[in-house]
């Protein structure tokens, strides 16, 4: 028996800079919001190393002296959340039109995507759970030093994948990162915080670096729910994305606003 799976685009990209990565997410969210496509999936990495910060992140938490000294790019996301150092991580971005699989609200969306990610981790040999707690006691600007509601963690409560959302009238974006071969203390250099990152589980780092095709595990997990149509960016796409980069993501007025 054939099971219906919605068509979404699988965006094939190389390792782009942080401005491009965030502009691309917004571009495909807009296409979905305007009913041009059902949605999209992208699995990508960052080059060069960068720090992404949430929409409402206060830049007082950034150590701008060390950031400038080490020439680290900072980019502000359109989703919420805290600061994340993108160095050794795999980022996923899933955009869907509301109503697909009867998904309309934040909770249902998080659980649906969370279970897909959970299956991907399981196939990588990692047991995980979806956190149901509303609050956590640790207050830190470091994304991976707190486990938010609906995020994936180990059975011992250590964060595995950090995720954030942007919900529009007709569409939803969720993206997040899975860290591997990662030193959790590295980001502390770029934050005005004395709190050490204690919630990252490094148990799997060595094993995961040996799985060169770890990206395929995530793709395969999403493919069980969606018909993934490979899509290569066109010149028209790139033109619009580059305009968005210039106007917004590479603009300090957007990135380093005191408050939004």
C-alpha positions as protocol buffer text, in pm:
chain_id: "A"
residue {
  index: 1
  type: UNK
  ca { x: 0 y: 0 z: 0 }
}
residue {
  index: 2
  type: UNK
  ca { x: 133 y: 342 z: -97 }
}
residue {
  index: 3
  type: UNK
  ca { x: 143 y: 595 z: 186 }
}
residue {
  index: 4
  type: UNK
  ca { x: 98 y: 957 z: 85 }
}
residue {
  index: 5
  type: UNK
  ca { x: 395 y: 1177 z: 167 }
}
residue {
  index: 6
  type: UNK
  ca { x: 389 y: 1554 z: 102 }
}
residue {
  index: 7
  type: UNK
  ca { x: 636 y: 1692 z: -152 }
}
residue {
  index: 8
  type: UNK
  ca { x: 894 y: 1935 z: -14 }
}
residue {
  index: 9
  type: UNK
  ca { x: 1217 y: 2064 z: -164 }
}
residue {
  index: 10
  type: UNK
  ca { x: 1552 y: 1922 z: -58 }
}
residue {
  index: 11
  type: UNK
  ca { x: 1784 y: 2220 z: -96 }
}
residue {
  index: 12
  type: UNK
  ca { x: 2130 y: 2109 z: -201 }
}
residue {
  index: 13
  type: UNK
  ca { x: 2393 y: 2361 z: -89 }
}
residue {
  index: 14
  type: UNK
  ca { x: 2760 y: 2371 z: -6 }
}
residue {
  index: 15
  type: UNK
  ca { x: 2904 y: 2508 z: 316 }
}
residue {
  index: 16
  type: UNK
  ca { x: 2805 y: 2873 z: 295 }
}
residue {
  index: 17
  type: UNK
  ca { x: 2880 y: 3165 z: 523 }
}
residue {
  index: 18
  type: UNK
  ca { x: 2641 y: 3250 z: 810 }
}
residue {
  index: 19
  type: UNK
  ca { x: 2478 y: 3543 z: 630 }
}
residue {
  index: 20
  type: UNK
  ca { x: 2386 y: 3322 z: 336 }
}
residue {
  index: 21
  type: UNK
  ca { x: 2260 y: 3041 z: 560 }
}
residue {
  index: 22
  type: UNK
  ca { x: 2017 y: 3265 z: 746 }
}
residue {
  index: 23
  type: UNK
  ca { x: 1906 y: 3456 z: 436 }
}
residue {
  index: 24
  type: UNK
  ca { x: 1834 y: 3128 z: 259 }
}
residue {
  index: 25
  type: UNK
  ca { x: 1615 y: 3012 z: 546 }
}
residue {
  index: 26
  type: UNK
  ca { x: 1414 y: 3334 z: 534 }
}
residue {
  index: 27
  type: UNK
  ca { x: 1384 y: 3320 z: 155 }
}
residue {
  index: 28
  type: UNK
  ca { x: 1230 y: 2972 z: 152 }
}
residue {
  index: 29
  type: UNK
  ca { x: 1008 y: 3058 z: 447 }
}
residue {
  index: 30
  type: UNK
  ca { x: 870 y: 3347 z: 241 }
}
residue {
  index: 31
  type: UNK
  ca { x: 809 y: 3118 z: -58 }
}
residue {
  index: 32
  type: UNK
  ca { x: 620 y: 2878 z: 167 }
}
residue {
  index: 33
  type: UNK
  ca { x: 425 y: 3156 z: 337 }
}
residue {
  index: 34
  type: UNK
  ca { x: 314 y: 3280 z: -7 }
}
residue {
  index: 35
  type: UNK
  ca { x: 204 y: 2928 z: -111 }
}
residue {
  index: 36
  type: UNK
  ca { x: 473 y: 2896 z: -378 }
}
residue {
  index: 37
  type: UNK
  ca { x: 598 y: 2567 z: -229 }
}
residue {
  index: 38
  type: UNK
  ca { x: 486 y: 2319 z: 39 }
}
residue {
  index: 39
  type: UNK
  ca { x: 812 y: 2357 z: 226 }
}
residue {
  index: 40
  type: UNK
  ca { x: 1180 y: 2270 z: 222 }
}
residue {
  index: 41
  type: UNK
  ca { x: 1451 y: 2078 z: 401 }
}
residue {
  index: 42
  type: UNK
  ca { x: 1817 y: 2166 z: 423 }
}
residue {
  index: 43
  type: UNK
  ca { x: 2105 y: 1997 z: 607 }
}
residue {
  index: 44
  type: UNK
  ca { x: 2412 y: 2215 z: 615 }
}
residue {
  index: 45
  type: UNK
  ca { x: 2730 y: 2328 z: 786 }
}
residue {
  index: 46
  type: UNK
  ca { x: 2892 y: 2666 z: 840 }
}
residue {
  index: 47
  type: UNK
  ca { x: 3205 y: 2809 z: 684 }
}
residue {
  index: 48
  type: UNK
  ca { x: 3371 y: 3004 z: 835 }
}
residue {
  index: 49
  type: UNK
  ca { x: 3311 y: 2953 z: 1208 }
}
residue {
  index: 50
  type: UNK
  ca { x: 3030 y: 3179 z: 1331 }
}
residue {
  index: 51
  type: UNK
  ca { x: 2802 y: 3258 z: 1620 }
}
residue {
  index: 52
  type: UNK
  ca { x: 2428 y: 3281 z: 1562 }
}
residue {
  index: 53
  type: UNK
  ca { x: 2206 y: 3460 z: 1812 }
}
residue {
  index: 54
  type: UNK
  ca { x: 1830 y: 3451 z: 1859 }
}
residue {
  index: 55
  type: UNK
  ca { x: 1594 y: 3725 z: 1747 }
}
residue {
  index: 56
  type: UNK
  ca { x: 1559 y: 3870 z: 2096 }
}
residue {
  index: 57
  type: UNK
  ca { x: 1912 y: 3794 z: 2216 }
}
residue {
  index: 58
  type: UNK
  ca { x: 2065 y: 4089 z: 2403 }
}
residue {
  index: 59
  type: UNK
  ca { x: 2412 y: 4171 z: 2271 }
}
residue {
  index: 60
  type: UNK
  ca { x: 2525 y: 4269 z: 2621 }
}
residue {
  index: 61
  type: UNK
  ca { x: 2592 y: 3896 z: 2662 }
}
residue {
  index: 62
  type: UNK
  ca { x: 2851 y: 3902 z: 2380 }
}
residue {
  index: 63
  type: UNK
  ca { x: 3220 y: 3959 z: 2445 }
}
residue {
  index: 64
  type: UNK
  ca { x: 3266 y: 4178 z: 2140 }
}
residue {
  index: 65
  type: UNK
  ca { x: 3639 y: 4231 z: 2204 }
}
residue {
  index: 66
  type: UNK
  ca { x: 3716 y: 3860 z: 2172 }
}
residue {
  index: 67
  type: UNK
  ca { x: 3475 y: 3825 z: 1881 }
}
residue {
  index: 68
  type: UNK
  ca { x: 3650 y: 4101 z: 1685 }
}
residue {
  index: 69
  type: UNK
  ca { x: 3995 y: 3977 z: 1786 }
}
residue {
  index: 70
  type: UNK
  ca { x: 3927 y: 3628 z: 1653 }
}
residue {
  index: 71
  type: UNK
  ca { x: 3731 y: 3761 z: 1352 }
}
residue {
  index: 72
  type: UNK
  ca { x: 3421 y: 3560 z: 1440 }
}
residue {
  index: 73
  type: UNK
  ca { x: 3113 y: 3643 z: 1235 }
}
residue {
  index: 74
  type: UNK
  ca { x: 2795 y: 3702 z: 1434 }
}
residue {
  index: 75
  type: UNK
  ca { x: 2457 y: 3665 z: 1265 }
}
residue {
  index: 76
  type: UNK
  ca { x: 2113 y: 3722 z: 1414 }
}
residue {
  index: 77
  type: UNK
  ca { x: 1846 y: 3464 z: 1337 }
}
residue {
  index: 78
  type: UNK
  ca { x: 1477 y: 3533 z: 1273 }
}
residue {
  index: 79
  type: UNK
  ca { x: 1401 y: 3256 z: 1522 }
}
residue {
  index: 80
  type: UNK
  ca { x: 1429 y: 3279 z: 1899 }
}
residue {
  index: 81
  type: UNK
  ca { x: 1684 y: 3124 z: 2130 }
}
residue {
  index: 82
  type: UNK
  ca { x: 2029 y: 3199 z: 2262 }
}
residue {
  index: 83
  type: UNK
  ca { x: 2384 y: 3201 z: 2124 }
}
residue {
  index: 84
  type: UNK
  ca { x: 2537 y: 2906 z: 1942 }
}
residue {
  index: 85
  type: UNK
  ca { x: 2892 y: 2863 z: 1811 }
}
residue {
  index: 86
  type: UNK
  ca { x: 2877 y: 2698 z: 1470 }
}
residue {
  index: 87
  type: UNK
  ca { x: 3205 y: 2516 z: 1431 }
}
residue {
  index: 88
  type: UNK
  ca { x: 3155 y: 2143 z: 1447 }
}
residue {
  index: 89
  type: UNK
  ca { x: 2782 y: 2100 z: 1401 }
}
residue {
  index: 90
  type: UNK
  ca { x: 2523 y: 1987 z: 1154 }
}
residue {
  index: 91
  type: UNK
  ca { x: 2234 y: 2230 z: 1113 }
}
residue {
  index: 92
  type: UNK
  ca { x: 1893 y: 2127 z: 988 }
}
residue {
  index: 93
  type: UNK
  ca { x: 1628 y: 2363 z: 854 }
}
residue {
  index: 94
  type: UNK
  ca { x: 1273 y: 2240 z: 794 }
}
residue {
  index: 95
  type: UNK
  ca { x: 1003 y: 2472 z: 659 }
}
residue {
  index: 96
  type: UNK
  ca { x: 644 y: 2356 z: 620 }
}
residue {
  index: 97
  type: UNK
  ca { x: 313 y: 2499 z: 515 }
}
residue {
  index: 98
  type: UNK
  ca { x: 68 y: 2492 z: 805 }
}
residue {
  index: 99
  type: UNK
  ca { x: -176 y: 2205 z: 787 }
}
residue {
  index: 100
  type: UNK
  ca { x: 65 y: 1944 z: 654 }
}
residue {
  index: 101
  type: UNK
  ca { x: 9 y: 1640 z: 876 }
}
residue {
  index: 102
  type: UNK
  ca { x: -243 y: 1861 z: 1060 }
}
residue {
  index: 103
  type: UNK
  ca { x: 37 y: 2067 z: 1212 }
}
residue {
  index: 104
  type: UNK
  ca { x: -83 y: 2411 z: 1314 }
}
residue {
  index: 105
  type: UNK
  ca { x: 79 y: 2506 z: 1644 }
}
residue {
  index: 106
  type: UNK
  ca { x: 420 y: 2525 z: 1806 }
}
residue {
  index: 107
  type: UNK
  ca { x: 379 y: 2223 z: 2031 }
}
residue {
  index: 108
  type: UNK
  ca { x: 260 y: 1983 z: 1761 }
}
residue {
  index: 109
  type: UNK
  ca { x: 528 y: 2103 z: 1522 }
}
residue {
  index: 110
  type: UNK
  ca { x: 806 y: 2056 z: 1778 }
}
residue {
  index: 111
  type: UNK
  ca { x: 689 y: 1706 z: 1865 }
}
residue {
  index: 112
  type: UNK
  ca { x: 655 y: 1602 z: 1501 }
}
residue {
  index: 113
  type: UNK
  ca { x: 1002 y: 1724 z: 1404 }
}
residue {
  index: 114
  type: UNK
  ca { x: 1143 y: 1606 z: 1737 }
}
residue {
  index: 115
  type: UNK
  ca { x: 1040 y: 1249 z: 1666 }
}
residue {
  index: 116
  type: UNK
  ca { x: 1204 y: 1261 z: 1323 }
}
residue {
  index: 117
  type: UNK
  ca { x: 1527 y: 1386 z: 1479 }
}
residue {
  index: 118
  type: UNK
  ca { x: 1497 y: 1127 z: 1753 }
}
residue {
  index: 119
  type: UNK
  ca { x: 1485 y: 851 z: 1491 }
}
residue {
  index: 120
  type: UNK
  ca { x: 1791 y: 994 z: 1316 }
}
residue {
  index: 121
  type: UNK
  ca { x: 1985 y: 992 z: 1642 }
}
residue {
  index: 122
  type: UNK
  ca { x: 1870 y: 638 z: 1718 }
}
residue {
  index: 123
  type: UNK
  ca { x: 2011 y: 521 z: 1385 }
}
residue {
  index: 124
  type: UNK
  ca { x: 2337 y: 690 z: 1483 }
}
residue {
  index: 125
  type: UNK
  ca { x: 2336 y: 484 z: 1800 }
}
residue {
  index: 126
  type: UNK
  ca { x: 2215 y: 761 z: 2030 }
}
residue {
  index: 127
  type: UNK
  ca { x: 1922 y: 721 z: 2268 }
}
residue {
  index: 128
  type: UNK
  ca { x: 1734 y: 1049 z: 2314 }
}
residue {
  index: 129
  type: UNK
  ca { x: 1415 y: 1190 z: 2457 }
}
residue {
  index: 130
  type: UNK
  ca { x: 1201 y: 1498 z: 2394 }
}
residue {
  index: 131
  type: UNK
  ca { x: 1218 y: 1729 z: 2694 }
}
residue {
  index: 132
  type: UNK
  ca { x: 875 y: 1811 z: 2838 }
}
residue {
  index: 133
  type: UNK
  ca { x: 982 y: 2051 z: 3112 }
}
residue {
  index: 134
  type: UNK
  ca { x: 861 y: 2408 z: 3073 }
}
residue {
  index: 135
  type: UNK
  ca { x: 1144 y: 2577 z: 3260 }
}
residue {
  index: 136
  type: UNK
  ca { x: 1503 y: 2508 z: 3352 }
}
residue {
  index: 137
  type: UNK
  ca { x: 1703 y: 2650 z: 3639 }
}
residue {
  index: 138
  type: UNK
  ca { x: 2014 y: 2750 z: 3446 }
}
residue {
  index: 139
  type: UNK
  ca { x: 2019 y: 3104 z: 3310 }
}
residue {
  index: 140
  type: UNK
  ca { x: 2286 y: 3133 z: 3045 }
}
residue {
  index: 141
  type: UNK
  ca { x: 2328 y: 3300 z: 2705 }
}
residue {
  index: 142
  type: UNK
  ca { x: 2479 y: 2974 z: 2576 }
}
residue {
  index: 143
  type: UNK
  ca { x: 2220 y: 2777 z: 2378 }
}
residue {
  index: 144
  type: UNK
  ca { x: 2365 y: 2440 z: 2475 }
}
residue {
  index: 145
  type: UNK
  ca { x: 2381 y: 2522 z: 2844 }
}
residue {
  index: 146
  type: UNK
  ca { x: 2003 y: 2499 z: 2874 }
}
residue {
  index: 147
  type: UNK
  ca { x: 1750 y: 2241 z: 2761 }
}
residue {
  index: 148
  type: UNK
  ca { x: 1428 y: 2408 z: 2653 }
}
residue {
  index: 149
  type: UNK
  ca { x: 1085 y: 2251 z: 2627 }
}
residue {
  index: 150
  type: UNK
  ca { x: 1047 y: 2010 z: 2332 }
}
residue {
  index: 151
  type: UNK
  ca { x: 1421 y: 1996 z: 2261 }
}
residue {
  index: 152
  type: UNK
  ca { x: 1608 y: 1667 z: 2233 }
}
residue {
  index: 153
  type: UNK
  ca { x: 1830 y: 1553 z: 2514 }
}
residue {
  index: 154
  type: UNK
  ca { x: 1990 y: 1234 z: 2639 }
}
residue {
  index: 155
  type: UNK
  ca { x: 1802 y: 1024 z: 2889 }
}
residue {
  index: 156
  type: UNK
  ca { x: 2018 y: 1196 z: 3151 }
}
residue {
  index: 157
  type: UNK
  ca { x: 1896 y: 1543 z: 3052 }
}
residue {
  index: 158
  type: UNK
  ca { x: 2193 y: 1662 z: 2848 }
}
residue {
  index: 159
  type: UNK
  ca { x: 2106 y: 1856 z: 2532 }
}
residue {
  index: 160
  type: UNK
  ca { x: 2170 y: 1690 z: 2198 }
}
residue {
  index: 161
  type: UNK
  ca { x: 1998 y: 1920 z: 1949 }
}
residue {
  index: 162
  type: UNK
  ca { x: 1913 y: 2285 z: 1999 }
}
residue {
  index: 163
  type: UNK
  ca { x: 1615 y: 2409 z: 1799 }
}
residue {
  index: 164
  type: UNK
  ca { x: 1426 y: 2735 z: 1739 }
}
residue {
  index: 165
  type: UNK
  ca { x: 1111 y: 2834 z: 1551 }
}
residue {
  index: 166
  type: UNK
  ca { x: 956 y: 3109 z: 1346 }
}
residue {
  index: 167
  type: UNK
  ca { x: 580 y: 3079 z: 1307 }
}
residue {
  index: 168
  type: UNK
  ca { x: 403 y: 3279 z: 1037 }
}
residue {
  index: 169
  type: UNK
  ca { x: 38 y: 3296 z: 938 }
}
residue {
  index: 170
  type: UNK
  ca { x: 59 y: 3015 z: 682 }
}
residue {
  index: 171
  type: UNK
  ca { x: 395 y: 2851 z: 748 }
}
residue {
  index: 172
  type: UNK
  ca { x: 649 y: 2749 z: 1007 }
}
residue {
  index: 173
  type: UNK
  ca { x: 1029 y: 2734 z: 1015 }
}
residue {
  index: 174
  type: UNK
  ca { x: 1227 y: 2524 z: 1257 }
}
residue {
  index: 175
  type: UNK
  ca { x: 1602 y: 2497 z: 1249 }
}
residue {
  index: 176
  type: UNK
  ca { x: 1863 y: 2374 z: 1491 }
}
residue {
  index: 177
  type: UNK
  ca { x: 2203 y: 2217 z: 1533 }
}
residue {
  index: 178
  type: UNK
  ca { x: 2347 y: 1886 z: 1636 }
}
residue {
  index: 179
  type: UNK
  ca { x: 2700 y: 1915 z: 1775 }
}
residue {
  index: 180
  type: UNK
  ca { x: 2972 y: 1657 z: 1721 }
}
residue {
  index: 181
  type: UNK
  ca { x: 3344 y: 1666 z: 1797 }
}
residue {
  index: 182
  type: UNK
  ca { x: 3268 y: 1985 z: 1986 }
}
residue {
  index: 183
  type: UNK
  ca { x: 3440 y: 2153 z: 2281 }
}
residue {
  index: 184
  type: UNK
  ca { x: 3160 y: 2310 z: 2489 }
}
residue {
  index: 185
  type: UNK
  ca { x: 3397 y: 2558 z: 2651 }
}
residue {
  index: 186
  type: UNK
  ca { x: 3487 y: 2730 z: 2323 }
}
residue {
  index: 187
  type: UNK
  ca { x: 3185 y: 2958 z: 2312 }
}
residue {
  index: 188
  type: UNK
  ca { x: 3249 y: 3087 z: 2665 }
}
residue {
  index: 189
  type: UNK
  ca { x: 3533 y: 3298 z: 2527 }
}
residue {
  index: 190
  type: UNK
  ca { x: 3279 y: 3496 z: 2327 }
}
residue {
  index: 191
  type: UNK
  ca { x: 3016 y: 3537 z: 2599 }
}
residue {
  index: 192
  type: UNK
  ca { x: 3006 y: 3758 z: 2906 }
}
residue {
  index: 193
  type: UNK
  ca { x: 2921 y: 3464 z: 3127 }
}
residue {
  index: 194
  type: UNK
  ca { x: 3100 y: 3268 z: 3396 }
}
residue {
  index: 195
  type: UNK
  ca { x: 2872 y: 2967 z: 3362 }
}
residue {
  index: 196
  type: UNK
  ca { x: 3044 y: 2660 z: 3219 }
}
residue {
  index: 197
  type: UNK
  ca { x: 2859 y: 2454 z: 2961 }
}
residue {
  index: 198
  type: UNK
  ca { x: 2769 y: 2140 z: 3151 }
}
residue {
  index: 199
  type: UNK
  ca { x: 2470 y: 2011 z: 2961 }
}
residue {
  index: 200
  type: UNK
  ca { x: 2643 y: 1899 z: 2643 }
}
residue {
  index: 201
  type: UNK
  ca { x: 2698 y: 1527 z: 2614 }
}
residue {
  index: 202
  type: UNK
  ca { x: 3036 y: 1457 z: 2454 }
}
residue {
  index: 203
  type: UNK
  ca { x: 3011 y: 1082 z: 2495 }
}
residue {
  index: 204
  type: UNK
  ca { x: 2941 y: 1029 z: 2127 }
}
residue {
  index: 205
  type: UNK
  ca { x: 3198 y: 1268 z: 1977 }
}
residue {
  index: 206
  type: UNK
  ca { x: 3462 y: 1016 z: 1879 }
}
residue {
  index: 207
  type: UNK
  ca { x: 3214 y: 772 z: 1730 }
}
residue {
  index: 208
  type: UNK
  ca { x: 3035 y: 1039 z: 1530 }
}
residue {
  index: 209
  type: UNK
  ca { x: 3351 y: 1175 z: 1370 }
}
residue {
  index: 210
  type: UNK
  ca { x: 3396 y: 830 z: 1217 }
}
residue {
  index: 211
  type: UNK
  ca { x: 3051 y: 841 z: 1058 }
}
residue {
  index: 212
  type: UNK
  ca { x: 3136 y: 1057 z: 760 }
}
residue {
  index: 213
  type: UNK
  ca { x: 2787 y: 1016 z: 619 }
}
residue {
  index: 214
  type: UNK
  ca { x: 2611 y: 1126 z: 941 }
}
residue {
  index: 215
  type: UNK
  ca { x: 2419 y: 1382 z: 733 }
}
residue {
  index: 216
  type: UNK
  ca { x: 2250 y: 1098 z: 549 }
}
residue {
  index: 217
  type: UNK
  ca { x: 2104 y: 962 z: 873 }
}
residue {
  index: 218
  type: UNK
  ca { x: 1906 y: 1285 z: 915 }
}
residue {
  index: 219
  type: UNK
  ca { x: 1803 y: 1296 z: 549 }
}
residue {
  index: 220
  type: UNK
  ca { x: 1680 y: 935 z: 567 }
}
residue {
  index: 221
  type: UNK
  ca { x: 1478 y: 1011 z: 880 }
}
residue {
  index: 222
  type: UNK
  ca { x: 1300 y: 1304 z: 712 }
}
residue {
  index: 223
  type: UNK
  ca { x: 1246 y: 1100 z: 397 }
}
residue {
  index: 224
  type: UNK
  ca { x: 1017 y: 865 z: 588 }
}
residue {
  index: 225
  type: UNK
  ca { x: 767 y: 1150 z: 625 }
}
residue {
  index: 226
  type: UNK
  ca { x: 828 y: 1356 z: 309 }
}
residue {
  index: 227
  type: UNK
  ca { x: 887 y: 1309 z: -60 }
}
residue {
  index: 228
  type: UNK
  ca { x: 1211 y: 1503 z: -94 }
}
residue {
  index: 229
  type: UNK
  ca { x: 1255 y: 1671 z: -433 }
}
residue {
  index: 230
  type: UNK
  ca { x: 1614 y: 1776 z: -491 }
}
residue {
  index: 231
  type: UNK
  ca { x: 1640 y: 2143 z: -579 }
}
residue {
  index: 232
  type: UNK
  ca { x: 1935 y: 2348 z: -694 }
}
residue {
  index: 233
  type: UNK
  ca { x: 1933 y: 2722 z: -638 }
}
residue {
  index: 234
  type: UNK
  ca { x: 1871 y: 2929 z: -950 }
}
residue {
  index: 235
  type: UNK
  ca { x: 2024 y: 3262 z: -1046 }
}
residue {
  index: 236
  type: UNK
  ca { x: 1692 y: 3425 z: -952 }
}
residue {
  index: 237
  type: UNK
  ca { x: 1704 y: 3263 z: -608 }
}
residue {
  index: 238
  type: UNK
  ca { x: 2061 y: 3376 z: -551 }
}
residue {
  index: 239
  type: UNK
  ca { x: 1983 y: 3731 z: -656 }
}
residue {
  index: 240
  type: UNK
  ca { x: 1704 y: 3765 z: -401 }
}
residue {
  index: 241
  type: UNK
  ca { x: 1905 y: 3592 z: -128 }
}
residue {
  index: 242
  type: UNK
  ca { x: 2204 y: 3818 z: -185 }
}
residue {
  index: 243
  type: UNK
  ca { x: 1982 y: 4127 z: -161 }
}
residue {
  index: 244
  type: UNK
  ca { x: 1852 y: 3998 z: 171 }
}
residue {
  index: 245
  type: UNK
  ca { x: 2209 y: 3946 z: 292 }
}
residue {
  index: 246
  type: UNK
  ca { x: 2306 y: 4301 z: 205 }
}
residue {
  index: 247
  type: UNK
  ca { x: 1992 y: 4461 z: 343 }
}
residue {
  index: 248
  type: UNK
  ca { x: 1966 y: 4257 z: 661 }
}
residue {
  index: 249
  type: UNK
  ca { x: 2195 y: 3976 z: 768 }
}
residue {
  index: 250
  type: UNK
  ca { x: 2533 y: 4137 z: 702 }
}
residue {
  index: 251
  type: UNK
  ca { x: 2408 y: 4469 z: 837 }
}
residue {
  index: 252
  type: UNK
  ca { x: 2525 y: 4562 z: 1188 }
}
residue {
  index: 253
  type: UNK
  ca { x: 2202 y: 4754 z: 1246 }
}
residue {
  index: 254
  type: UNK
  ca { x: 2022 y: 4420 z: 1239 }
}
residue {
  index: 255
  type: UNK
  ca { x: 2280 y: 4204 z: 1410 }
}
residue {
  index: 256
  type: UNK
  ca { x: 2391 y: 4431 z: 1693 }
}
residue {
  index: 257
  type: UNK
  ca { x: 2068 y: 4601 z: 1786 }
}
residue {
  index: 258
  type: UNK
  ca { x: 2047 y: 4667 z: 2158 }
}
residue {
  index: 259
  type: UNK
  ca { x: 1686 y: 4555 z: 2162 }
}
residue {
  index: 260
  type: UNK
  ca { x: 1439 y: 4436 z: 1903 }
}
